[in-house]
Amino acid sequence: MGAPDYRLDIAELRIVRAIADGGSITAAAAALGYSQPAVSQQVKRLEQRLGVPVVERVGRRMRLTEAGRVIARHAAAVATVIEAASGELAELAGLRSGTVRMVGFPSASPTVLPRLMDRLAHAEPGLTLTYVEAEPPEAIADVRADRADIALTFGYPGDRSDPHGENARGLDTEVIGYDDLLAVLPAGHAAARQSGPIEIAPLAHEDWIAGCPRCRGHLLEVCGRAGFVPAIRFETDNFVAVEQLVAQGIGVATLPGLAVSSFPVLPGVVTRPLPASERRAIHAVSAGGAGRVPAVASVLGHLRAVVGELTGTGAREN
């Protein structure tokens, strides 16, 4: 046997990545449109050339070895570069088509997504957009794993577990707008009669209704900076349930502006903005270099516009 040859070709990268995603050679073959024997032979030749196993069987499933995981980890970046090159060539030919995979946080689904789809239908009829709902950490993981091209995410000021830090290293992360944080109050509450932004400190003795885990974490941060620990009596990530509980006088809450705008404010509920320093930043996250792919670049451009329209903010605001 000769010396190991560590050079890889595109077909091998795609096969190893498909095995990682599908958990078997059979699933990889189906995903790639190859026969199962052809994939098995390709893997065998790759292992012989590298001099190390790439896959191993565990029970009925096939999993990657450490060498296989190294190959799969780099496959996503290589695929992005290839798509960028193909996209630039298509752009030279005056073409703009393809499928862009997007994931986004729940309150973006009834607000950002419909407007984005409408814009794309009129401006980019050759583009197909797919969408899956996910919270920011999972959405960023989807981009890193090449399960999505764009993640629409958010981050709160002072968030000690901000997913746009180490988790997003090597990805392209852009702030595309800011979403007001609103106090959600019963209509008869004294603070509800104030105009303009209100401070959270006067609500220290209220019972609280907390939202999603990230929103709950930020509520604790905001109240902590104001000098108190909120008495959280209920927790739900259902925006309508939050308003129903507030309307019944059971407690007060905070909700992002996009969440509140996704449905009519219920009778008996008033919202007031908190100071601008508490706004959450809306991010678009994509694989490094994915913005050079015309289809992805086009969706990012329309996404910036839609978020700007809905929030009245842009990336340059403080």
Buried (B, 14 or more C-beta within 10 A) or exposed (E): EEEEEEEBEEEBBBBBBBBBBBBBBBBBBBBBEBEBEEBBEBBEEBBEBBEBBBBEEEEEEBBBBEBBBEBBBBBBBBBBBBBBEEBEEBBEEEEBBBEBBBBBBBBBBBBBBEBBBEBBEEEBEEBEBEBBBBBBBBBBBBBBBBBBBBBBBBBBBBBEEBBBEEBBEEBBBBBBBBBBBBBBBBBEBEBBEBEEBBEBEEBEEBBBBBBBEBBBBBBBBBBEBBEBEBEBEBBBBEBEEBBBBBBEEBBBBBBBBBBBBBEEBBEBBBBBBBBEEBBBBBBBBBBBBBBBBBBBBBBBBBBBBBBBEBBEBBBEBE
